[in-house]
Amino acid sequence: MASKDMDQLRKEIETLRNQITRHDRLYYVLNKPEISDEEYDRLYQRLKKLEEAHPELITSDSPTQRVGGELTKGFAVVRHIAPMTSLDNTYSEDELRQFDERVKKNLRGQQVEYVVELKFDGVSTSLLYEKGRWVRGATRGDGLAGDDVTANLKTIRSIPLRFNDEVRQIPERIEVRGEVYMTRKVFEDINRQKEDAGEEPFANPRNAAAGSLKLLDPKLVAVRHLNIYIWGIGYCEGVAFKTHAEVLDYLKRCGFRVNPHYRICGNIEEAIDYCNSWEKKRKDLEFDVDGMVIKVNDLLQRQKLGFTAKSPRWAIAYKFPAEKALTEVKNIIVQVGRTGAITPVAILEPVRLSGTTVSRASLHNFDEISRLGVKIGDKVYVEKSGEIIPKVLSVAKEKRTGKERAFRVPDKCPVCGSRLVRFPEEVALRCENVGCPAQIKETILHFASRAAMDIEGMGEAIVDQLVDGKLVADYGDIYYLKYEKVKELERMADKSARNLIEAIENSKSRDLHRLIYAIGIRHVGERAAWLLAQHFRHMDKLKNATMEELESIREIGPVVANSIYKFFRNKENLRVLEKLKKAGLRMSVGAMKEGVRPLEGKNIVVTGTLRNYSRQEIEELIRKMGGNAASNVSKKTDFLVCGEDPGSKLERAKALGVKVIGEEEFKKMVS
């Protein structure tokens, strides 16, 4: 091609890129589209066609490079230029005033101005730009380093690939900080799809956003429709600012999506009033916020105030109290768990609560119904415990009309009709019929769960069909399912059927302790299952163990020992175990090499979100390495493994003088 023609081609490509970038900003950032989707698609397809014909002209900041075509093998870890610290939290106005007093004291009485912003309930992210062009994006990680999720973040079209051309001052390097989130509507759509596919739904939009960023295929991330708000700068080289308000205005002019709902407040009382004004208004937003953030506006004052070990002294998060709602108890039903426990559940008039529609809440047990005094037809106050689990708080007895009906505690199983029993040491009623269909379903779900045999795709909808269609009568039958029968299930595509059969086959090689946990021995959790596997080394030896042998194991008390002993004396249980054995499941512990148990005898607690392990994976690794994966910090804890967004366990560890280590140090220990 002649140089003149090549110059014209470059100009056309650059013009198309500028047009598409401008329309992306109008649509995704400013919400003011100027052209139709069809016109936009024409521009995009023209650019794509030209770049495919001349790949040497493709640049990393081209709009066509947002969604990668290849799967990522994993996430590289990258260091932030400036640490991403966490914020101190409070639920109290008085504590906000105390924060203000500390700020003024440290500034020796200087006048202080605050900027108050929404606290987005999303995933903190850092975006690195060099000379106005986006280089990479990373998660917060441990604050010093995070996962490089650039390919996934490129699917968020409101993130500019380069600064607006009209911005004159372009930093050499700048780390922009923001919050990736998912709207409630997208969250509900995704959960509906997951439930239809028999998969476990996400707990809340934040979990959904975090899970989406960890997907290895950017194309899958793209259909999750994530979005982002930018709320500040971590590091900037080449451009100076005096106030945080200036920073937000500059970021907006650069093309970033900055939430407009922030206010400059002249004193702490103004800041408190603005915080409180959002407690009810937050329901009107399309995304979740769980509080407000109050920041000192003057950047020089921030510099003087500095940081504590984990948080800035110039900012604090004011968390909203858990959202409550008043609704009606339409009915109280009972559910049968995998161990036969009968749980009462309140069926509620659907009510919007913390971003999702709540229509049911567990009442835990029949003693709780008595304590609350709840009746069918009552108006009750409900909240989400930890913004996730719906809980009945109290009854609005002043709203009773006299038409309310007392709930009668059942004496028979609602599913199989067997008489219910109550053991002296327990509050729960139980159905002891091992053939009860409800127990069969719950038992299979537990067997297939992630902490047990981890059979991906075997969710509630699939198990319902398998049991109702008489394809399985117990979890042993799972391993005798045929592809042809699975494919006939409702909403089961050819690929999904093959994937399920493959997942079942893969689960045969799970470690013995996971199988012991999976078979559902009452009182035997993950820790006890691991102890039993390490002690007996083979399922047959465990099966034939005497009460004395079981009670001799450290941490296995008489109640647990009795439960294990009875389980292996039940002919029905032995019959199902024989099915598992014939199917080829792993029934013994593999030989452990000498010198590879560096955590022998250590009590270890994990807190926060980890980059390289799920909670189940790290606890399983701790056990494999000879340690005890404990759930609570105590004086007996040897060390705490701390990840992103740690909870109260970190503070307790510091108070008790327990050693705290990061994920990287833990990896070195077990490598």
matplotlib code that plots the C-alpha trace (Angstrom):
import matplotlib.pyplot as plt

x = [0.0, 1.3, 2.4, -0.4, -3.0, -1.5, -1.7, -5.3, -6.0, -4.3, -6.4, -9.6, -8.8, -7.8, -11.0, -13.1, -11.4, -12.0, -15.7, -16.2, -14.4, -16.5, -19.8, -18.6, -18.2, -21.6, -23.3, -21.5, -20.3, -22.6, -25.7, -26.4, -26.2, -26.3, -26.5, -28.5, -27.1, -27.2, -25.1, -22.6, -22.3, -21.6, -18.7, -17.4, -17.6, -15.9, -13.0, -12.8, -12.7, -9.9, -7.8, -8.3, -7.0, -4.1, -3.2, 0.0, -2.1, -3.9, -3.0, -3.7, -6.1, -8.3, -11.9, -11.8, -9.3, -11.6, -12.6, -9.8, -10.5, -8.2, -8.6, -6.2, -4.1, -4.3, -3.7, -0.3, 0.3, 1.3, 2.4, 0.6, 2.7, 1.0, -0.7, -4.5, -5.3, -8.7, -10.9, -11.9, -15.6, -18.2, -22.0, -22.1, -22.6, -20.7, -17.7, -17.8, -17.5, -14.6, -12.9, -13.4, -11.8, -8.8, -8.3, -8.4, -6.1, -3.5, -3.8, -3.5, -6.9, -6.8, -10.2, -11.2, -13.4, -14.7, -15.9, -18.6, -19.2, -21.2, -19.5, -20.0, -20.5, -18.3, -14.7, -11.9, -9.7, -6.6, -6.1, -2.6, -2.2, 1.1, 1.0, -2.7, -3.0, -4.3, -1.6, -3.2, -5.9, -5.6, -7.6, -6.8, -5.3, -3.5, -3.2, 0.4, -0.2, -3.2, -4.3, -3.7, -7.3, -6.8, -8.4, -11.5, -11.7, -11.4, -15.0, -16.2, -16.8, -17.0, -13.2, -11.4, -8.6, -7.0, -7.6, -9.8, -7.9, -9.0, -7.2, -4.0, -2.2, -1.5, 0.5, 3.5, 2.0, -1.2, -3.0, -6.7, -8.8, -12.4, -15.1, -16.3, -20.0, -23.0, -26.4, -29.2, -31.1, -28.1, -27.5, -31.1, -31.0, -27.7, -29.1, -32.2, -30.1, -27.9, -31.0, -32.5, -29.2, -29.2, -26.3, -25.8, -26.8, -24.6, -25.2, -25.3, -24.2, -20.8, -20.0, -21.2, -18.9, -15.9, -16.6, -17.0, -13.6, -12.0, -13.3, -10.6, -12.5, -13.1, -15.9, -17.8, -17.1, -18.4, -21.9, -22.0, -22.3, -20.0, -19.6, -17.3, -17.2, -13.9, -13.4, -9.8, -6.1, -3.5, -0.5, 0.1, 3.3, 3.3, 0.1, -0.5, -3.8, -4.7, -8.0, -9.9, -12.7, -10.2, -9.1, -12.7, -13.3, -10.1, -10.9, -14.3, -12.7, -10.3, -13.3, -13.7, -17.1, -17.3, -20.4, -22.1, -23.5, -20.7, -20.7, -18.2, -19.1, -17.7, -17.8, -18.6, -22.3, -22.9, -21.2, -23.3, -26.5, -25.5, -24.7, -28.1, -29.9, -28.8, -29.9, -33.3, -32.4, -29.9, -32.9, -33.5, -30.0, -29.6, -26.6, -25.8, -24.1, -23.5, -22.6, -20.8, -17.1, -16.0, -12.6, -10.5, -10.7, -7.3, -4.5, -1.8, -3.7, -4.0, -0.3, 0.2, -2.4, -0.8, -1.8, -2.0, -0.8, -3.8, -5.9, -5.7, -6.2, -7.9, -10.9, -13.6, -16.5, -19.9, -21.8, -25.6, -27.3, -28.7, -31.8, -35.1, -38.5, -42.0, -43.8, -46.5, -46.0, -48.2, -47.4, -45.0, -43.8, -41.3, -38.3, -36.4, -32.6, -30.2, -29.8, -33.6, -33.7, -37.0, -36.6, -39.5, -39.4, -41.5, -43.1, -43.3, -45.1, -42.3, -40.4, -37.4, -34.4, -30.8, -31.0, -32.9, -36.5, -37.0, -39.9, -38.8, -36.8, -35.6, -37.1, -34.3, -36.3, -39.6, -38.2, -37.4, -41.1, -42.1, -39.5, -40.6, -44.3, -44.8, -48.1, -49.3, -50.7, -48.4, -46.7, -42.9, -39.7, -37.1, -33.5, -30.6, -27.9, -24.7, -26.7, -27.1, -29.3, -33.0, -33.9, -37.1, -36.3, -39.6, -43.3, -45.3, -47.9, -49.6, -50.6, -52.5, -56.1, -57.2, -57.2, -53.6, -53.3, -50.9, -48.5, -48.9, -45.6, -45.9, -45.6, -45.1, -42.6, -44.2, -42.6, -42.8, -45.3, -42.9, -43.2, -40.8, -38.5, -36.6, -33.4, -32.9, -29.7, -31.2, -33.7, -34.5, -37.2, -36.0, -37.3, -35.3, -36.6, -33.4, -35.6, -37.4, -37.3, -36.5, -33.5, -32.3, -32.2, -30.5, -28.0, -27.1, -26.7, -24.4, -22.4, -21.9, -21.1, -17.8, -16.4, -17.3, -17.0, -17.3, -19.4, -19.9, -23.3, -25.2, -27.4, -30.8, -32.8, -30.8, -31.0, -34.8, -35.2, -32.8, -34.7, -38.2, -37.5, -36.2, -32.8, -31.1, -32.3, -29.1, -25.7, -24.2, -26.4, -24.8, -21.8, -24.1, -25.8, -25.6, -25.2, -28.3, -30.6, -29.0, -29.5, -33.2, -33.5, -35.4, -33.2, -30.2, -28.3, -25.9, -22.8, -24.2, -25.0, -21.5, -20.0, -22.0, -21.0, -17.3, -17.6, -19.0, -16.1, -13.5, -14.9, -13.9, -10.3, -11.2, -9.2, -10.6, -11.3, -13.6, -15.5, -15.9, -17.3, -19.5, -21.3, -23.0, -22.2, -24.0, -21.7, -18.8, -17.6, -14.6, -12.1, -13.4, -13.4, -9.8, -8.8, -10.6, -8.9, -5.4, -6.0, -7.5, -6.1, -8.7, -12.5, -12.7, -10.7, -12.9, -16.0, -14.8, -13.6, -14.8, -16.2, -12.9, -10.8, -13.0, -13.0, -9.2, -8.8, -8.0, -10.9, -13.4, -15.7, -18.2, -21.2, -19.3, -17.8, -21.3, -22.6, -19.8, -20.2, -24.0, -23.5, -21.4, -23.7, -26.6, -27.2, -28.6, -25.4, -23.2, -25.1, -24.5, -20.8, -20.4, -21.8, -19.2, -16.5, -17.6, -17.8, -14.1, -14.0, -10.8, -11.1, -7.7, -5.2, -2.2, 1.2, 2.6, 6.3, 8.5, 9.2, 6.3, 4.1, 5.5, 2.3, 2.3, 0.5, -0.1, -3.5, -4.2, -7.1, -7.8, -9.5, -10.4, -10.4, -7.4, -6.0, -4.9, -7.1, -10.8, -11.5, -12.2, -8.9, -6.6, -8.2, -7.8, -4.2, -3.6, -5.0, -2.9, 0.2, -0.6, -2.2, -5.6, -7.8, -9.6, -12.5, -11.8, -8.8, -7.7, -4.6, -3.9, -3.8, -0.3, -0.9, -3.5, -3.4, -4.8, -6.2, -8.2, -10.9, -10.2, -12.8, -12.8, -10.4, -7.5, -8.2, -8.6, -5.3, -3.5, -5.1, -3.9, -0.5, -1.1, 1.3, -0.3, 1.1, 0.1, -0.8, 2.7, 4.4, 1.9, 2.7, 6.4, 5.6, 3.9, 5.9]
y = [0.0, 3.5, 5.7, 8.2, 5.5, 4.2, 7.7, 8.0, 4.6, 5.6, 8.8, 6.9, 4.4, 7.1, 9.0, 5.9, 5.3, 8.8, 8.7, 5.3, 6.5, 9.7, 7.7, 5.2, 8.1, 9.7, 6.3, 4.6, 7.6, 10.6, 8.6, 10.9, 8.8, 10.8, 7.9, 4.7, 1.3, 0.5, 3.5, 2.7, -0.9, 0.3, 2.4, -0.4, -3.0, -0.7, -0.2, -3.9, -4.7, -2.2, -3.5, -7.1, -6.3, -4.3, -5.9, -3.9, -0.8, -2.3, -0.5, -1.5, 1.4, 0.7, 0.0, -3.3, -4.6, -4.4, -8.1, -10.6, -13.7, -16.1, -17.6, -16.3, -19.0, -17.3, -13.9, -12.3, -10.5, -6.8, -4.3, -1.0, 2.1, 3.4, 1.0, 0.6, 1.0, 0.1, 2.5, 2.5, 2.0, 3.3, 3.1, 6.0, 9.7, 10.3, 8.4, 10.6, 13.6, 11.9, 11.4, 15.1, 15.9, 13.7, 15.3, 18.9, 17.9, 16.5, 19.6, 21.8, 23.4, 24.2, 24.7, 21.4, 20.9, 17.4, 15.8, 13.2, 10.5, 7.3, 4.1, 1.8, -1.9, -3.3, -4.4, -1.9, -1.6, 0.3, 1.5, 2.5, 5.1, 6.2, 9.4, 9.2, 5.6, 2.7, 0.2, -2.2, -2.7, -4.7, -5.7, -4.4, -7.7, -7.4, -3.6, -3.8, -6.1, -7.4, -9.6, -8.2, -8.3, -5.9, -8.2, -8.5, -4.7, -3.9, -5.3, -2.3, 0.2, 3.2, 2.8, 5.1, 3.5, 6.9, 10.4, 12.9, 14.8, 18.2, 17.5, 19.5, 18.3, 14.6, 12.8, 10.7, 8.0, 7.9, 5.2, 5.9, 4.2, 3.0, 0.5, -2.1, -3.0, -4.8, -3.3, -5.0, -5.7, -7.5, -9.4, -10.6, -11.7, -13.6, -15.4, -16.3, -17.9, -19.7, -21.1, -22.3, -24.1, -25.7, -23.6, -21.9, -18.2, -15.4, -14.0, -10.3, -8.0, -7.4, -11.2, -11.4, -8.6, -10.0, -13.5, -12.0, -10.3, -13.7, -15.4, -16.6, -15.8, -12.0, -12.9, -14.4, -11.3, -9.1, -10.6, -9.7, -6.0, -4.7, -1.0, 1.3, 4.6, 6.3, 7.9, 9.0, 8.8, 6.7, 8.1, 10.9, 12.0, 15.2, 17.0, 18.6, 19.1, 21.1, 19.4, 16.1, 18.0, 19.2, 15.6, 14.5, 17.3, 16.5, 12.8, 13.7, 15.9, 13.1, 10.9, 8.8, 8.0, 9.9, 9.6, 13.0, 12.4, 13.9, 17.1, 19.5, 20.1, 22.9, 21.0, 17.5, 18.3, 19.2, 15.9, 13.9, 15.5, 14.6, 11.0, 10.6, 12.1, 9.1, 6.3, 6.0, 7.6, 4.8, 2.5, 4.7, 3.9, 1.1, -0.2, -1.0, 1.4, 0.4, 3.7, 7.0, 8.0, 11.2, 12.5, 15.6, 17.8, 19.5, 17.3, 19.0, 18.4, 14.8, 14.6, 16.0, 13.5, 10.5, 6.8, 4.2, 0.7, 0.0, 3.1, 6.8, 9.2, 11.6, 9.4, 7.3, 5.1, 5.7, 2.4, 2.5, 0.2, -3.1, -2.2, -3.2, -3.6, -4.4, -7.1, -9.8, -13.5, -15.2, -18.7, -20.8, -23.9, -26.6, -27.9, -31.2, -31.0, -33.7, -34.9, -35.0, -31.7, -29.9, -26.1, -23.7, -21.0, -17.8, -17.2, -13.4, -10.8, -10.0, -6.9, -5.0, -5.2, -4.3, -4.5, -7.7, -9.0, -11.0, -13.5, -16.0, -16.0, -18.9, -19.1, -21.5, -23.8, -24.0, -22.5, -19.3, -19.1, -19.2, -16.6, -14.2, -15.0, -15.0, -16.0, -16.5, -13.2, -11.2, -8.0, -8.5, -6.6, -8.3, -7.4, -9.0, -10.2, -9.1, -7.7, -11.3, -13.6, -12.5, -12.7, -12.0, -9.5, -9.0, -8.9, -5.7, -6.8, -3.4, -4.1, -7.3, -7.5, -10.7, -12.7, -14.0, -17.8, -19.6, -22.0, -25.7, -27.6, -30.7, -34.2, -35.9, -35.3, -33.0, -35.1, -38.8, -38.7, -40.4, -39.5, -36.7, -37.2, -34.7, -35.7, -34.4, -32.5, -30.7, -28.1, -29.5, -32.0, -34.7, -37.2, -40.4, -42.1, -42.4, -43.1, -39.7, -38.1, -34.6, -36.0, -37.8, -34.6, -32.6, -35.5, -35.6, -31.8, -32.0, -34.9, -32.9, -29.6, -27.8, -28.7, -32.3, -34.1, -30.8, -32.0, -28.9, -28.4, -30.7, -28.0, -28.0, -28.0, -31.0, -33.0, -32.4, -33.9, -36.8, -37.8, -37.1, -39.0, -41.9, -41.8, -41.7, -43.0, -42.0, -40.4, -43.8, -43.8, -40.6, -42.6, -44.9, -42.1, -42.4, -39.4, -40.4, -40.2, -36.9, -35.3, -35.9, -33.7, -30.4, -27.5, -29.8, -29.1, -31.6, -29.8, -29.4, -33.1, -34.0, -31.6, -33.0, -36.6, -35.5, -33.6, -36.8, -38.9, -36.3, -36.4, -40.1, -39.0, -36.6, -37.2, -39.5, -36.8, -35.1, -38.4, -38.9, -35.4, -36.0, -39.1, -37.0, -38.6, -36.5, -34.1, -34.8, -31.6, -30.9, -30.9, -34.1, -35.8, -34.8, -36.2, -39.5, -39.8, -39.2, -41.6, -44.6, -44.0, -46.2, -46.2, -49.9, -49.3, -46.4, -48.5, -51.3, -48.9, -49.6, -46.8, -47.0, -46.4, -43.5, -41.8, -42.2, -39.7, -36.2, -33.8, -36.7, -36.7, -39.3, -37.7, -37.6, -41.0, -42.5, -40.9, -42.3, -45.8, -45.8, -44.6, -47.6, -50.1, -49.0, -51.6, -49.0, -46.8, -49.8, -50.7, -47.1, -47.2, -50.4, -48.7, -45.9, -48.5, -50.4, -47.2, -46.6, -43.8, -43.2, -45.1, -44.5, -41.7, -41.5, -41.9, -38.7, -38.0, -37.3, -33.6, -32.1, -31.2, -27.8, -26.8, -29.9, -29.1, -25.4, -23.7, -21.4, -19.0, -17.3, -14.0, -11.8, -12.6, -14.4, -14.1, -17.6, -19.7, -20.0, -20.4, -24.1, -24.6, -22.9, -24.7, -28.1, -27.2, -26.3, -29.7, -31.6, -29.8, -31.1, -27.9, -27.2, -24.8, -23.1, -20.7, -18.3, -16.5, -17.4, -17.5, -20.9, -19.6, -19.8, -17.3, -15.6, -15.6, -12.2, -11.5, -8.5, -6.9, -8.7, -8.8, -8.5, -11.5, -9.2, -6.8, -9.8, -11.3, -7.9, -7.6, -11.1, -10.7, -13.5, -13.4, -12.1, -13.2, -12.4, -14.8, -14.7, -15.7, -18.5, -19.8, -19.8, -21.9, -24.6, -24.6]
z = [0.0, -0.9, 2.0, 1.1, 1.3, 4.5, 6.0, 5.1, 6.6, 9.9, 10.0, 9.4, 12.1, 14.6, 13.7, 14.3, 17.6, 18.8, 17.7, 19.5, 22.6, 22.7, 22.3, 25.0, 27.4, 26.4, 26.9, 29.8, 31.8, 31.2, 30.3, 27.3, 24.1, 20.9, 18.4, 18.1, 18.9, 15.3, 14.3, 17.1, 15.9, 12.3, 13.6, 15.7, 12.9, 10.4, 12.9, 13.6, 9.9, 9.2, 12.1, 11.1, 7.6, 9.1, 12.5, 12.6, 13.3, 16.3, 19.6, 23.2, 23.7, 20.7, 21.7, 19.9, 22.5, 25.4, 25.5, 25.0, 22.9, 24.8, 28.3, 31.0, 32.6, 35.9, 37.5, 37.9, 41.1, 40.7, 43.3, 43.8, 43.6, 46.7, 49.2, 49.1, 52.8, 54.4, 56.3, 60.0, 60.4, 62.8, 63.2, 65.7, 65.3, 68.5, 67.1, 64.0, 66.4, 68.2, 64.8, 64.1, 67.5, 66.7, 63.3, 64.8, 67.7, 65.3, 63.1, 66.2, 65.8, 62.1, 60.3, 58.6, 55.6, 54.7, 51.5, 52.1, 49.5, 49.1, 50.3, 47.4, 48.3, 45.6, 44.8, 45.3, 42.2, 41.1, 37.5, 36.4, 33.5, 32.0, 29.9, 29.8, 28.5, 30.5, 31.4, 33.8, 36.4, 39.7, 42.7, 46.1, 47.3, 50.5, 50.1, 48.8, 45.8, 44.0, 41.1, 37.6, 36.2, 33.3, 30.7, 32.8, 33.7, 29.9, 29.6, 31.7, 29.0, 31.4, 32.0, 29.5, 27.7, 27.5, 28.9, 27.1, 24.5, 25.9, 29.2, 29.0, 32.2, 31.7, 34.5, 33.8, 35.9, 37.9, 40.0, 39.9, 42.6, 42.2, 43.1, 40.7, 41.3, 39.8, 39.7, 41.5, 38.3, 36.7, 40.0, 40.1, 36.4, 36.9, 40.0, 38.2, 35.4, 38.0, 39.8, 36.5, 35.8, 39.2, 40.4, 43.8, 43.5, 44.6, 48.1, 47.1, 44.3, 45.9, 45.9, 42.3, 41.2, 43.1, 41.6, 38.1, 38.3, 39.1, 36.1, 33.7, 30.5, 29.8, 27.5, 30.5, 32.5, 29.7, 30.0, 33.7, 32.8, 35.6, 36.1, 38.1, 40.0, 40.5, 43.9, 44.1, 43.3, 45.1, 43.3, 40.8, 39.2, 37.2, 38.3, 41.7, 43.5, 46.6, 47.6, 47.1, 45.4, 42.8, 42.3, 41.6, 39.2, 37.3, 37.1, 35.7, 33.0, 32.2, 31.2, 34.4, 35.9, 39.2, 41.3, 41.5, 45.0, 47.0, 49.1, 50.6, 54.3, 56.4, 59.7, 61.1, 61.9, 58.2, 57.3, 59.8, 58.4, 54.9, 55.9, 57.5, 54.5, 52.5, 54.8, 53.2, 49.8, 49.1, 48.2, 45.1, 43.7, 41.2, 43.1, 46.8, 49.2, 52.8, 54.3, 53.6, 53.6, 55.3, 54.1, 54.9, 51.8, 52.1, 50.8, 52.7, 55.9, 54.9, 54.6, 58.1, 59.5, 57.9, 58.5, 61.2, 60.5, 58.3, 57.8, 57.0, 59.9, 57.6, 56.6, 58.2, 57.0, 58.6, 58.1, 57.9, 60.4, 59.0, 57.0, 58.6, 57.0, 58.2, 56.4, 57.0, 57.9, 55.3, 56.5, 58.5, 56.8, 58.0, 56.0, 56.5, 56.5, 55.5, 59.1, 59.6, 61.5, 61.1, 60.6, 60.6, 57.9, 57.7, 54.3, 54.0, 52.0, 49.6, 50.7, 49.4, 51.8, 51.3, 47.5, 47.1, 47.4, 50.6, 50.7, 53.4, 56.6, 58.8, 62.3, 63.3, 65.6, 67.4, 70.6, 68.6, 67.5, 71.2, 72.1, 69.4, 69.9, 66.2, 64.6, 61.1, 59.9, 62.2, 61.0, 61.8, 61.5, 59.4, 58.7, 56.8, 59.2, 57.7, 54.8, 53.6, 55.7, 56.3, 60.0, 61.9, 64.6, 66.4, 66.1, 65.8, 68.3, 68.3, 64.7, 65.5, 64.4, 66.2, 63.0, 63.5, 64.0, 66.3, 64.6, 65.7, 66.2, 64.0, 65.4, 62.0, 59.2, 56.5, 53.7, 54.7, 57.6, 60.1, 63.8, 64.8, 67.8, 70.1, 71.8, 75.4, 74.5, 71.4, 70.6, 67.1, 66.2, 63.9, 61.3, 61.7, 58.5, 56.4, 53.4, 53.7, 50.2, 51.7, 53.5, 50.4, 48.4, 51.2, 51.7, 48.0, 47.9, 50.9, 49.3, 46.1, 47.9, 47.4, 50.8, 50.2, 46.8, 44.9, 42.0, 39.9, 38.4, 40.8, 42.3, 43.8, 40.6, 39.2, 42.4, 42.6, 39.1, 39.8, 42.9, 41.7, 38.5, 40.5, 38.8, 42.2, 45.6, 47.5, 46.8, 45.8, 42.7, 41.5, 40.2, 38.1, 36.2, 32.4, 30.0, 28.0, 31.1, 32.4, 29.0, 29.2, 32.3, 32.0, 30.8, 30.5, 27.2, 25.7, 26.9, 30.4, 30.6, 29.5, 32.0, 34.9, 34.0, 33.8, 37.2, 38.8, 37.4, 38.5, 42.1, 42.5, 43.3, 46.1, 49.4, 52.0, 54.5, 52.0, 51.4, 55.2, 55.5, 52.4, 53.6, 56.3, 59.6, 62.2, 64.2, 61.9, 60.2, 58.0, 60.9, 62.5, 59.0, 58.5, 62.0, 61.3, 57.9, 59.3, 62.2, 60.4, 56.9, 55.3, 55.2, 56.2, 59.4, 60.3, 59.6, 62.0, 64.7, 68.3, 70.6, 72.6, 69.5, 68.4, 71.8, 72.1, 69.2, 70.4, 69.7, 69.1, 72.2, 73.3, 71.4, 68.1, 68.7, 69.3, 66.1, 64.0, 65.6, 65.0, 61.4, 60.5, 62.2, 60.0, 57.2, 54.8, 55.2, 54.6, 51.5, 50.0, 51.0, 49.1, 46.0, 46.4, 46.8, 43.6, 41.7, 42.3, 44.9, 46.8, 50.1, 51.6, 52.4, 50.0, 51.5, 52.9, 52.4, 55.4, 56.1, 54.3, 57.3, 58.2, 60.1, 62.4, 65.6, 64.7, 65.4, 62.5, 61.8, 58.4, 57.9, 54.9, 51.2, 49.8, 46.2, 45.6, 47.8, 48.6, 52.3, 51.9, 49.9, 52.4, 55.4, 53.6, 52.9, 56.5, 57.5, 54.9, 56.3, 59.8, 61.2, 62.8, 60.8, 63.7, 63.3, 66.2, 67.5, 71.0, 73.1, 71.6, 68.1, 66.6, 63.8, 61.8, 58.0, 56.9, 53.5, 52.0, 54.0, 57.3, 60.0, 63.8, 64.0, 63.1, 65.9, 68.4, 67.2, 67.8, 71.2, 72.2, 70.6, 68.1, 65.1, 61.9, 58.5, 54.9, 52.2, 50.6, 53.9, 54.3, 50.8, 51.7, 54.8, 52.9, 49.7]

ax = plt.figure().add_subplot(projection="3d")
ax.plot(x, y, z, "-o")
ax.set_aspect("equal")
plt.show()
